[in-house]
Amino acid sequence: MLVVPYGEAGNRIDQVLARLIPEHSRNRLQGWIREGRLTVDGELVTDPKRKMRGLERLELTESAPEEVVAQAAEAIPLDIVFEDPDILVINKPAGLVVHPGSGNWSGTLLNALLHHAEDARTLARAGIVHRLDKDTSGLMVVARNELAQTDLVRQLQARTVKRQYFALVRGVVARDLHVDEPIGRHPTQRTRMAVVGSGREARTQVQVRERFARCSLVECSLETGRTHQIRVHMAHLGHPLVGDTLYGGSRGEPAFGRQALHAWRLGLIHPRTGEAMAWESPLPADMAGLISALRAAGPQ
């Protein structure tokens, strides 16, 4: 419990708290107040601008720092496709964030891995060696020990990890394509990536699987692994992914609640045995349903 000094009369409660407990930033204190973590003389207060009279009794319930929450084990179900002492292959659902970060400090794949296996805490990023975007579904491999983690990182660098995706894109893609365009941070919109001359090499194989009246189903194979690579390359070609709000794929019909992208096949060399292994994941229900509706509407 804290007591407001009489000399603080007339000052805002967030300013008073910042002076009473200077180890916390004022922004953090304001957030806690708005979350309903503060009482003044037993009364819940949620307005950081409330003025003090002096001598009030304050009780503040602090939340754990973001870094602590990010490393907490959480009982989040995992769709496990394969598991042995060295690797774990999961089928990630759309909506699951892979790694904690700004705005997503809990409820992530990392939190789920810490709950699934105690030894995950001994590994960097709980064994995560590559990512899928939050709203991309499909297959990922996770290391279970340092040997596997080191080997998988090397395989990703050597491009012996093979990743294939199904994407539903806007417009009719006329032919198969090999896209070789460098990708880097967008020069003015820092939340986006873009094809830029100063970017890192990025190559994507695009094969047309089916054409519809206003869009196409394509299969994309990654030769490199840049952030948002398929989304950026397809948007650069004038065929943004259906539902992709960041790269222009959410304008017009058909409507879809996320980018229509699914990692359907994953291949790699087992880190311990040297065996070539591969797994496949069928289209999730939302993408399968949309494609069925497009087929029913008729061909191109």
N, C-alpha and C positions, 0 to 999 in steps of 0.2 A: 504494500500500500504506500502511496505517495501523498504528501500534503502540499497544497499550493501555497507558496510563501505569500505573505500578506502584500509584499511589494509587487507581486504579479497582478494585482487587481487591475482590470481593464484590458489585459492582454488576452490574445487568442489561446485556446487550449492547446493547439498544435505547437505554438511557439513556446508555451510553458513546458510542455512535455520534452521538447527538444533541448531545453536547458536542464531539465531534471534528469534526463537519461541521454546524455550526449553521445553514447555509443551507437545510437540508432539515428539514421538520417531522418530529416523532417518528412520527406516523401514517404518513407516506410511508416512513420507514425501516422501520417494522414490516412494511409491505406488501412491501417489497423483500426483507426477510429471509424472509418466508413464501413468496415466489415462488422462493426458492432462489438469490438473487443474492449471498449472503455466504459466504465461507469463513473459518475461523479456524484458523491454522496448517495450511492446506491442506485442512481438513476442512469439508465442506458443513454449514452450520448453518441450520436453519429455525425455531428457537424463539427469539422475541424476549426471552424471560425467562431465557435461559441466563446463568449467573453467570460473571464473568471472574475470573481469578487475577492478571492483570497481566502485561504484556510480550508478550501474544499478538500475532501478526501477522494483520491483517485485510485482506481484499480484497473490495471491494464493487463490483458491476457496477450502475451507475445506469441507470435507464430514462429515456427522453426525457420532458420535462414534458408534461402532458396537452395543453397549448396547442399544442405542436410536433406531437404526434401528430395532433391534430385538423386540422392544415393540411397533412398529408402526402398526396401523390398516391398512389392505390392502383389497381391494375389490376382493378377490379371491373366485370364485364360490364354493359352497359346495353342495354335493349330500346328502341332508338330508333325512334320512329314517324315523326318528321319532323325535319329539320335544315336550316337555311340560315345565313347569316352573322349573323342577328339573334336567332333563337330555336331552342330545342331542345325537342321534345316527347318525353317518355319514358313508357313503360308500367312503372310501378314495381311490383316484386313484393312480396307480403306478406313481412314480416320484415326489409326494408331500412329502416334509420333514415335520415331525410332529413338531419338536421343534427346534428353532434356535440354531446354534452351529458353530463350525469352518467351514468356507467355505459356510455356508448357514445361513446368518444373516437376510435374508428377503425371502418373498415368501413362508412362511411356514404355516402349519395348525394353529399355534398359531396366526400369523398375521391375518389369515382369521377369526378366532374366535373373535378377538378384534374388527373387523369390523362388524361381524354379531350381536354381543350383547355387549352393553356398559358395562353391569355388569361383563363381563368376566375379565375386568381389575382389579376387586377387588379380584380375586381368584388367588392362586398360579398356575403358568403355564396356566393361562386362563381356568382352569378347567380340563386340560388334566390329566388323571390318569393312562394311559398306552399308549404304543406306538406300531406302526407298522414301520418296516424298510422303508426307502424311496421307494424302488422298490417292496414292498409288497402292494398289494391292499386289500380292504375289509373293514369290519365293525369295528368301534371303538365307544366307549361311552365316552362322555365328561360331566362333572358335570356343572350345571348351578348356583349352590349356595354352600355355605360352608357345609350345612347339607348333601347334596348329595355327595359332594366331600369326606367328611369324611367317609360316609357310603360305597361308592364305593371302597375306598382304603382298608377299612376293609374287604369288600367282596373279593377283589383280594387276600388279605393275607389269608383269610379263604377258598379261592378257590371255592367260590360259583358263581363266574363269569365263565361261560363256554364258551370256545372259540374253534371253530373247523375250520380247514383249509383244502383246497385242494392243493396238491403239486404234480407236475410232476417231477419225479426223474429218474436219469439214471440207467439203468440196470433193470432186471426183479426181482421184490421183490417176494420171493417165498411164504411168508405166513404173516399173521397178527403178529404184534410184540408189546411188551410192553418194551419200552426203559427206563431203570433206570440207568443213567450214569451222574455223577456230571460234571458241566460245570464251567469253570473259564477262566481267561485271558490266552491266549497262552503264553507259557514260553519265547518264543523268538520273536514272531511276534505280537506286541502289538495292532495291529488293528483287530486281530482275536480273537475269542473265541475258546475253545477246550475242549474235554473231558479230565479232569485232576483230579487226586486223591484228590487234595486239594480244588477242586471247590465246589460250592453249589449244593445241591440236585436238580436234574432235571429229570422229568418223562414225557414221551410222549407216547400216544397210537397211533399205526399206523395200519390202516386197508387198505387192498388192494382193490381198487375199479375197476381197469381195467388194463390189461397188454397189452403192445404193443411189437413190435419187439425188440426195444432197450431201452425201458423205461417203467415206470409204473405210473399210477395215484393212489395216496394214499390219504386217509383222516387222518389227524393228529389232535388229541385232546390233549390240553395242561393240565396237572395236576399242573404244575408250570409255571412260566413266566420268564425264564432266557433270557438274550440277545442272539439273533440269535438261540434260542433253537432248533427249527425244522431243521434249516440249519445245525447246528453242529451235531445233533443226526443222521440225515440222511447221512451226509458225513462220520461220524464215522462208520456207517454200510456199507459203500462202495457204497452208493446210493445218491450222492450229487444232489441237485436240478438242473434241467435243467436251464441253463443260469446264474448260480451262479458263478460269476467270483472270489469271495473271497474264496470259499470252493471247487473249482475244478469242478464245474458243467458246465463250458463253453467250455470244451474240446470235440470236436467232434460234431456229429449230434444227434438230431436236434438242429439247432441254434435258440436262443431266446434272445431277447434284455434285459432281466432282469431275476431275479430268478423267477421261475414259482411257485409262492405262493400266495394264495388268502384266506383271512379270510372270509369264506362263512356263518358262523353261529355264533351268539352271544346271550348268555342267561344270565340273571341276575335277582335279586330281586329288584323291584322298591324301591328306598331309602325312599320314603314317605308312599306309600300305602302298601308295603309288597307283592305286586302282583308279581308272577313269569312271566317274559316277555322274549320273544325271537324274533329275527329277522334273516332273511336270505337274502343273496345277490348272484345273479347268477354270474357265471364265467364272467370276463370281456372279451371283444371281442378278445384280443390277445391270451389269454389262450384257449378260446373256439375254436378259429380258428386253433391253433396248435393241439389240441386234435382231431378235425375233420380231419385234414390232416393225423394224425397218424392212425386213424380208417380206412381212405380210403386206406392207404398203406398196410393194412392187419394185421391180428392178430399175436400173438407171434409165 
